[in-house]
């Protein structure tokens, strides 16, 4: 008997990228004595990267028409 292969749904990586960016931003911000600015910049960059990865994998964040 053969088993049917199930196609796995793609999983979003945006939340993971945002979390990693937050911790990297806190670490770099503490080293550079400018915590908030560096943290926001790194989180924004990591969210953009996560969004692009999700877009490539076919994950949408709005309504599908």
C-alpha positions as CSV (number, residue, x, y, z in Angstrom):
1,X,0.0,0.0,0.0
2,X,1.2,3.4,-0.8
3,X,0.6,6.4,1.5
4,X,-0.5,9.7,0.2
5,X,2.0,12.4,0.7
6,X,0.6,15.4,2.4
7,X,1.8,18.8,1.4
8,X,2.9,20.8,4.4
9,X,1.7,24.4,4.7
10,X,4.4,27.0,4.7
11,X,5.1,28.4,8.1
12,X,5.7,32.1,8.7
13,X,9.2,33.2,9.8
14,X,8.3,36.9,10.4
15,X,7.8,36.5,14.1
16,X,11.1,34.6,14.5
17,X,13.0,37.3,12.5
18,X,11.4,40.0,14.6
19,X,12.4,38.3,17.9
20,X,16.0,37.7,16.7
21,X,16.2,41.3,15.6
22,X,15.0,42.5,18.9
23,X,17.7,40.6,20.8
24,X,20.5,41.5,18.4
25,X,19.3,45.1,18.6
26,X,19.4,45.2,22.4
27,X,22.9,43.7,22.4
28,X,24.2,46.1,19.7
29,X,22.4,49.0,21.3
30,X,24.0,48.4,24.7
31,X,27.4,48.2,23.1
32,X,26.9,51.4,21.1
33,X,25.3,53.3,24.1
34,X,22.2,54.0,22.0
35,X,19.7,51.3,22.9
36,X,16.4,52.4,21.4
37,X,17.6,53.7,18.1
38,X,19.7,50.7,17.2
39,X,17.1,48.3,18.5
40,X,14.3,49.9,16.3
41,X,16.6,49.9,13.2
42,X,17.6,46.3,13.6
43,X,14.0,45.1,14.3
44,X,12.8,47.0,11.2
45,X,15.4,45.4,9.0
46,X,14.8,41.9,10.4
47,X,11.0,42.3,9.9
48,X,11.6,43.4,6.3
49,X,13.7,40.3,5.7
50,X,11.1,38.0,7.4
51,X,8.4,39.5,5.3
52,X,10.3,39.0,2.1
53,X,11.0,35.3,3.0
54,X,7.3,34.8,3.8
55,X,6.3,36.5,0.5
56,X,8.7,34.1,-1.3
57,X,7.1,31.1,0.4
58,X,3.6,32.3,-0.5
59,X,2.3,33.5,2.8
60,X,-0.1,36.4,2.7
61,X,-1.0,38.7,5.6
62,X,-4.2,40.0,4.1
63,X,-7.4,38.7,2.6
64,X,-7.2,36.4,-0.3
65,X,-9.6,37.4,-3.1
